[in-house]
């Protein structure tokens, strides 16, 4: 049996009882280590679960998935995912490979950023399409995520923006030369994401457009959701570019039309209540 087990968002104790029971009876246990990070390290998980964990990076999961599934037809294998197992499409691929090999599988769900963002007070059913904001480079500055945020906002919907994670990435030079030398991990912050959105707004104005998102659009910055030190900050997009929420992981929400209850909740986390009130009431029902 292949078990796909969600670990939740905080620490070792966020695993469900059902998930922990599955992990403890497995012969091999893999920890997916590239789509998210937990507040605790691998060693803390091993101590709590009573199992040695094998780190599974992007290369292993996407290119050597058969090694994970090896002998899973005769012994139990667990694949641990921070958040919920189906938070990333890669994990659907693992299931499809298992089915093709005749290996039965079981999914044990857990909390994910996709539903835990409700902690800021915005209603989950008022969210539109989720987007990813990627790190820009000197030569690559995509703006497609902005168009999706704008479309959501036109429809009155909030947008959850998942911020880029660079783990075990190679520089272009090392990639071209085939050297397995990796860059230090990088995690996009809320203020970095806000700065990129502000740059796109300026670009659009230079092209004669008036974007549906401006410096005064109300946004929410979230950090380490589910951890004891989680932080939430609400304010304008401009204020988000200066907010400091500490260590990763960060997420950003660009609001759409807000119900008065949503607005009242966001005020609990406002960076500056006066500027918040000046702007937020423009988009309430």
Steps between C-alpha positions, in 0.01 A plus 500: 500500500611855423386749764493871416491671837436871564705645786308824551669838531658536843727238656539126554180475706276628219489158336163324551472191719412299188805642320734421789373142518568456128851647526594272789407184312682592177830346394618815321394859568576787261473868589422726205741790538444758230145641483486625860682514834394415855582700811714207621778299339519142376658382826202620707263309271712184524504518878121545527408243234759247615608452138797591284393731217643505147507851353332508159601808300343616173750301293416174677121547488481618140777295341550197727146437625535127430763476776238628748250241380752216497362198690193702609296205373647275770567746785348827620661825383403848624546828315470793740386838371497825697142628498270270300621232256323654201630852545737443205436330165820295529332284760214413264769371264629269775151358548459440126836318490396282795169407333684415177727265697203339676593645838203594722513843664334684784485877561494641855407867486602791719475880521644694207576866435209479254250484788705630794507851344150534644680599824515860374121521489441493125239241401643205306208487256580859395840401358561469126787328320816455708818636340874455549728803504849407382833669563590733214847496347680768296381336178169336600215704649169323431175683575240229430419460872399868510237445229347214701489713817337781301240261357417368847462854628273598211278208607507619862718205608805493728827354371734279700854553370744220580851643509802349331729247666844428354648186653789304348510728194804525275645814345479517120877455476507190722197358319665543159826347620322208668641586842279387788565815699187653651409854599398581860123463564290811437146569616303796366371740765173693495684827444692356202174380344337840562796678339462289184126573485569873541756484218240339271249773589756762396576311176130483411455873561794577273314300234194723547300251708338552840528164680219360712753466782671812636735603782191547717345157446452327835721192542585252774847367577529168682809328638553153649127421505431221749819558701495647853661821371275550196455861394225677307510859374234683299532829318551652158723338239742787554513424874560131426819599312643626829354246744742267681348166590816308585610156388325289228260381374302806388174534304322808367129558446369770267142572604196533276156614617477469877204423721482729809586200722814431296596864533453495877727196524770660284501806726632275779823464303529848346843658461343846519130520582452850358628424150324163512162663559559762232551234235315187602147633493528557126471125440236383745154373409 
